[in-house]
Amino acid sequence: MKIKDAQKEFLHYTEEYRSLGTSCLLKIHHTFRVMNLCETIAKSLNLKKKDVEIAKLCGLLHDIGRFEQWRNFSSFDDSSTVDHANLGVEVLEKDDYWKSYFTDESIKKTVFNSIRYHNKYSVPSDLSERDQMFCNIVRDADKIDILYLYTRKEIHVDTENQAFSPKVYQCLMMESQINREDKKNKADWLAISLGFLFGINYEESLRILMKNDYYNKEIDIYQEETNNLELKEQLENFRQKVKVYRKG
């Protein structure tokens, strides 16, 4: 497996989707940042060189389903279209396309698991410890870059001047990830991203988040935009939660 060859194939695969608009181009950029974050996290775990390469491969392929999702639905909303992670596995399985990226069948299950579960609420406990590790590396890297995109407003939530719904806000204050099924309004999408903090698995991932101050930047953006005093207070309370959490 040569990661440089895999990157070339990914760019070749996504070339035809670039004409569909900037959304696909932004996903390509997101993919490469996630891949690089996977490398950083994997190295922090002192993994062997081959495992670092596997982590990078998992990051490179984690969102490959996004492109067919956009072609078919002009949307990245899994709840109203299709689960892009499952679709990604289907793309790679069709005509054994995965062999264009790697030929070692012994890592196929690991790579596919990292794709399939990168966007799920949790990683199944019955996966091997090794597969769980690669899943969690990708999940951390993906969350970090999504939060980065929030700070750049490349991902933006119209809260419709609403506050977080009670159950969702309670999850944040109890330091729990938020299940998308509990979302009640548009503002809750913002809360889901804030709750990523409590799903971070590795110290290096947390260090990257805090070093770049993504949470304060995201909170600042939405406090400035909203006129909802309850949401302003909720965001400020979460800011204080982050301060305590990072010290812990």
Summary of the structure (lengths in Angstrom):
residues: 248
radius of gyration: 18.2
end to end distance: 39.5
largest distance: 55.4
contacts: 765
relative contact order: 0.10
helix: 72%
strand: 0%
